[in-house]
Amino acid sequence: MKRIIAIALVAALPTFAAAQEEEGDGFSLMEEGAKLFLRGMMDEAEPALEQLQRLMQDMQPAMREFVQEMGPALNDLLGKVDDLSNYHAPEMLPNGDIIMRRKVPMSPEPDEGEEIDL
């Protein structure tokens, strides 16, 4: 959040500079007001950012374990699913199975030993 506020302040500086050239002493009041406003926003956001940082640090071991256990299975799944835009959103069946239906069904591939009548 501090970075966002700092970027916003840096982006606004040319506007403030133009206002100073036009208004002279009035710019210092605008500048001071903007500084106070942004400082207040940073002070309010700081506890939430610290809490988010602690939460991320607490979640890091669990996320690493999840990636280690589920990574190979997810890679296999992505190998079977070509482009996710070809599928509808996943849906859960009453028995708990989760399915992903294709938007346009694939034509069945013939078996190697099966003959095709033309």
N, C-alpha and C positions, 0 to 999 in steps of 0.2 A: 504494500500500500504506500509505503514511503517513496518507493521508486515512481509509482504512478503520480503521486503528488509532486514529486520533484520534476518529472517530465512535464506535467501540466504547468508548473511554474516557469520552467525554462521556455516552454512554447509560448507562454503569455508575455514574456519579457519584451519582445519586439513591439507588441501592442502597447505596453506600458511606456516604452521609450517614445513611441510616436505621440502618445498622449502627453508626455512631459514636454516635448517640443512645442506642442500646441498650447498647453495650459500653463506651463511654467511651474509655479509653486503648487498647483493643485495636484500634480502627479505624486508628490511625496505623500499626500493623504491617501490617494488611491493605492499607492504601493504599500503603505503601512497597513491599510485595511486588508489588502490581499494577503500580506504576510501573516497578519493575525488570524485571518480566516483559515489559511492553509495550516498554520501551526495548530490551531484548534482541532482541525480535522485529523492531523497526525496524532495529536494527543489522545483523541477519542478512539482512533483505530489501533493504536499501539497495543492495548491489552488483548484485543481480539486477535491480532497478528501473533502475539506471543503465545496465546492459547492454541492457535492453529499450528504453530511450530512445535509445541510440545506434543500435540496430538499426532502430528506426522512422525515425530521421533518415536512415539509409542507404537505406531502402526508399522513402522519399517520392518521389524523382524517378522511379523505376521505376513506382510506382503512378499518378503523374500521367500518365505516358506511356501506360500501359495504359488509363486512363479516357479519354484523348483519342482513342486509336485504336479502342477497343472500345465506347465509349459509344454511338455511333450504331447500331452493329450490335445491341447489347443492347436499345436502345429499339425497334428494328424487331421483334426477337424478342418482346419483351414485348407489343407491339401485336398480334401474331398469337396469343399465348397468353393466354387470358382469365384464369382463376383457377388457380393452380398446384395447388390442392387437387383439381382435376378430373383430375389426371394422376398416373400411377405415377412412381416414381423413374426417372431417366434410365438407360438401359442401353446398353452398347457392343456392337455386332454384331461378328462375326469379321473383317469387312472394315474395321473402324475407324469405321464410322458410329455416331453416337450418336443414339438415338431416345427420344422421350417418348411413351408410349402413354396415350391417354385411358382413364379408368376406365370411362366409359360412352361407347361410340362415338357420334359425331355422325351424324345421318341426312344422306345426301348432298343437297346443294342442287340443284334442277333448273336446267338452263341456261335462259337467257331464250328462246331460239328453240325449245326442246323443249316439246312438248305433253304434258300429263298426262292419261292415260286414267282416267276415273272409273268 
